[in-house]
Amino acid sequence: MKEFKYVITDPQGIHARPAGEIVKAAKEFACAITLTKDGKSGDCKKIFGIMGLGVKKGNEVVLTFDGEDEDKAYEAISKMMEENL
């Protein structure tokens, strides 16, 4: 299992467009990918799982990758988060 901690820098936080991009990227991998904020978690393969967390600018989130292709998923999604959020 791998973890990626990140503080959101996007002024609008994780709204519909970036949530959709996260879901699109997560669905390319077989491993389980979870986004956690303040003790609440959402499945990164479901847009409502991400949107329901209400992530705003300045919030720290933890992405957890668990499964056979977790290394590739970690690289791709952590890079996307750093470049876009």
LODONU-517911 format. One record per residue (C-alpha): residue in one letter; residue number from 1; x, y, z; chain. Coordinates in steps of 0.25 Angstrom, whole numbers. Example, Ala and Ser with C-alpha at 12.3 -4.5 7.8 and 13.67 -1.06 7.14 Angstrom:
+------+-----+-------+-------+-------+-------+
! rest !  nr !     x !     y !     z ! kette !
+------+-----+-------+-------+-------+-------+
!    a !   1 !    49 !   -18 !    31 !     A !
!    s !   2 !    55 !    -4 !    29 !     A !
+------+-----+-------+-------+-------+-------+
This chain:
+------+-----+-------+-------+-------+-------+
! rest !  nr !     x !     y !     z ! kette !
+------+-----+-------+-------+-------+-------+
!    m !   1 !     0 !     0 !     0 !     A !
!    k !   2 !     5 !    14 !    -4 !     A !
!    e !   3 !     0 !    28 !     2 !     A !
!    f !   4 !     1 !    41 !    -4 !     A !
!    k !   5 !    -1 !    54 !     4 !     A !
!    y !   6 !    -4 !    67 !    -2 !     A !
!    v !   7 !   -10 !    81 !     1 !     A !
!    i !   8 !   -19 !    86 !    -9 !     A !
!    t !   9 !   -15 !    99 !   -15 !     A !
!    d !  10 !   -26 !   101 !   -26 !     A !
!    p !  11 !   -34 !   113 !   -21 !     A !
!    q !  12 !   -47 !   105 !   -24 !     A !
!    g !  13 !   -43 !    92 !   -17 !     A !
!    i !  14 !   -47 !    79 !   -23 !     A !
!    h !  15 !   -60 !    83 !   -31 !     A !
!    a !  16 !   -67 !    75 !   -42 !     A !
!    r !  17 !   -56 !    76 !   -53 !     A !
!    p !  18 !   -44 !    72 !   -45 !     A !
!    a !  19 !   -52 !    61 !   -38 !     A !
!    g !  20 !   -56 !    56 !   -52 !     A !
!    e !  21 !   -42 !    56 !   -56 !     A !
!    i !  22 !   -38 !    48 !   -43 !     A !
!    v !  23 !   -49 !    38 !   -46 !     A !
!    k !  24 !   -44 !    36 !   -61 !     A !
!    a !  25 !   -30 !    34 !   -57 !     A !
!    a !  26 !   -33 !    25 !   -45 !     A !
!    k !  27 !   -42 !    16 !   -54 !     A !
!    e !  28 !   -29 !    13 !   -62 !     A !
!    f !  29 !   -24 !     5 !   -51 !     A !
!    a !  30 !   -28 !    -8 !   -44 !     A !
!    c !  31 !   -24 !    -5 !   -30 !     A !
!    a !  32 !   -33 !     2 !   -20 !     A !
!    i !  33 !   -31 !    17 !   -19 !     A !
!    t !  34 !   -36 !    25 !    -7 !     A !
!    l !  35 !   -37 !    40 !    -4 !     A !
!    t !  36 !   -37 !    43 !    10 !     A !
!    k !  37 !   -40 !    57 !    17 !     A !
!    d !  38 !   -42 !    59 !    32 !     A !
!    g !  39 !   -44 !    45 !    34 !     A !
!    k !  40 !   -55 !    43 !    23 !     A !
!    s !  41 !   -52 !    35 !    11 !     A !
!    g !  42 !   -57 !    34 !    -3 !     A !
!    d !  43 !   -54 !    24 !   -14 !     A !
!    c !  44 !   -47 !    31 !   -25 !     A !
!    k !  45 !   -54 !    23 !   -36 !     A !
!    k !  46 !   -67 !    29 !   -32 !     A !
!    i !  47 !   -69 !    44 !   -34 !     A !
!    f !  48 !   -79 !    45 !   -23 !     A !
!    g !  49 !   -69 !    39 !   -14 !     A !
!    i !  50 !   -59 !    50 !   -16 !     A !
!    m !  51 !   -70 !    62 !   -17 !     A !
!    g !  52 !   -76 !    57 !    -4 !     A !
!    l !  53 !   -63 !    61 !     3 !     A !
!    g !  54 !   -64 !    76 !     0 !     A !
!    v !  55 !   -49 !    78 !    -2 !     A !
!    k !  56 !   -46 !    93 !    -1 !     A !
!    k !  57 !   -33 !   100 !    -4 !     A !
!    g !  58 !   -23 !    98 !     8 !     A !
!    n !  59 !   -29 !    84 !    12 !     A !
!    e !  60 !   -19 !    73 !    13 !     A !
!    v !  61 !   -23 !    60 !     6 !     A !
!    v !  62 !   -18 !    46 !     6 !     A !
!    l !  63 !   -18 !    37 !    -6 !     A !
!    t !  64 !   -17 !    22 !    -3 !     A !
!    f !  65 !   -13 !    12 !   -13 !     A !
!    d !  66 !   -15 !    -2 !   -11 !     A !
!    g !  67 !   -14 !   -14 !   -21 !     A !
!    e !  68 !    -6 !   -20 !   -32 !     A !
!    d !  69 !    -3 !    -7 !   -40 !     A !
!    e !  70 !    -2 !     3 !   -28 !     A !
!    d !  71 !    12 !     8 !   -32 !     A !
!    k !  72 !     8 !    12 !   -46 !     A !
!    a !  73 !    -5 !    18 !   -40 !     A !
!    y !  74 !     3 !    26 !   -30 !     A !
!    e !  75 !    12 !    32 !   -40 !     A !
!    a !  76 !     1 !    36 !   -50 !     A !
!    i !  77 !    -9 !    41 !   -40 !     A !
!    s !  78 !     0 !    48 !   -30 !     A !
!    k !  79 !     7 !    55 !   -43 !     A !
!    m !  80 !    -7 !    60 !   -47 !     A !
!    m !  81 !   -11 !    65 !   -34 !     A !
!    e !  82 !     2 !    73 !   -33 !     A !
!    e !  83 !     0 !    79 !   -47 !     A !
!    n !  84 !   -15 !    82 !   -46 !     A !
!    l !  85 !   -19 !    84 !   -31 !     A !
+------+-----+-------+-------+-------+-------+
